[in-house]
Amino acid sequence: MEYLSNILFVIVLIAGIGFFARNVKRLSRNIKLGKDVDVSDNTSQRWKNMAKIALGQSKMVVRPIAGFLHIIVYVGFIIINIEVVEIILDGILGTHRLFAPLGVVYDALIGSFEILAILVIVAVTIFWVRRNVIRIKRFMKPEMAGWPKEDGNLILYIELVLMTLFLTMNGADYQLQQMGAAHYIEAGSFPVSQFIAPLFEGMSISSLILVERTAWWIHIIGILCFLNYLYYSKHLHILLAFPNTYYGKLVPKGQFKNSDAVTAEVKLMMDPSADPFAAPAEDAEEPAKFGASDVTDLSWVQLLNSYTCTECGRCTDECPANQTGKKLSPRKIMMDTRDRLTEVGKNIDANNGTFVDDGKQLLDGYISREELWACTTCNACVEACPVSIDPLSIIMDMRQYLVMEQSAAPTDLNNMMGNIENNGAPWPFNQMDRLNWAKEE
């Protein structure tokens, strides 16, 4: 019986980490369904981007209020969870406040953790008010109805509960220290929870130990549950923001990639020594599909983008098409891509590792053609994203599929492309007539 709690803790810990590892494996498998792309260039610049954008939160503070509050939650939640190391070791070894011998350093750590905890509670409360009372416009878009809104609020509730449990645990611990309870050595500084301790006055030592242990257990189990909830939540960006900013686009935002197949054809056309009537080589590969109609046609970086989306809506807030009432929402493009990818992953899981055609695809099933053609390719969404997501690349790949695979471009665009092909310019005038305007009096 002496080691029962230790054994129980190890079982809970292994179960939590094991389930998380399984989810990470699924996540990796889903991302690798995308086409391979080489992003191994400019490693020094990529590391700088990751440090500046993901770690330094440089793009979050463009909007000062939300940026400052986010930094509090981000720093507070990460730093406070350093104590999880002590909690895990205490749970395994059966000790209590294992790092207490650090003395003044330990006091400073616990004190800073508590101050950050109360700041996180304040920030989370403000975030909740912004979402549910003030109802900021970008959180009220159609794609945020239902689960996305519930998910955002649920994350806030979880963070609020975890911080409250942390302070309750410390408050009860502080009171037990004052009462000289066995094993509760005087250690730590409690600038916040010392004000909670009076709530426990009059309670017996056994009752206080029950409160402290209950808060301790629920706190660590809550952290393990939250860790596993990330896979099903927009909060996955806590983990993926770092690789996503590392693999972010380095070339100028207005620079679009050329299709290798089309480039090869143009070079062949421009080669005076090429035989226009030559038959393709017998071992020539079948031409690849142009553009993308489903998630497996996208690159793995684009799929990583979809899982990294924070659903903050800054992209949609900056989108001129959305501002003028068009159906396009860059945030919805990323959410739809992630939802379809999740659906494909479940299909694979249900069919023993093989995808069985479900008659669905990203195009038309999730993202409409109206949305795709509403985009002005201004890159405002790419510039606004705080974690280097590129919704425009997905839009352009799907447009390419419509144009080159289905010949389904809008009439005006087809007319323009026809004019370029026949007249060498977007306008319906013969090349010989281009300067006629200069002769007019």
Buried (B, 14 or more C-beta within 10 A) or exposed (E): EEEEEBEEBBEBBEEBEEBBEEBEEBBEEBBEBBBEEEBEEEEEEBEBBBBEBBEBBBBBBEBEEBBEBBBBBBBBBEBBBEBBEBBBEBBBEEBBBBBBEEEEEBBEBBBBBBBBBBBBBBBBEBBBEBBBEEEBEBBEBEBBEEEBBEBBBBBBEBBBBBBBBBBBBBBBBBBBBBBEBEEBBEBBBBEBBBEBBEEBEEBEBEEBBEBBEBBBBBBBBBBBBBBBBBBEBBBBBBBBBBBBBBBBBEEEEEEEEEBEBEEEEEEEEEEEEEEEEEEEEEEEEEEEBBBBBBBBBBBBBBBBBBBBBBBBBBBBBBBBBBEEEBBBBBBBBBBBBBBBBBBBBEBBEEEEEEEEEEEBBBBEBBBBBEBBBBBEEBBBBBEBBBBBBBBBBBBBBBBBBBBBEEEEBEEEEEEBEEBEEEBEEEEEEEEEEEEEEEEEE
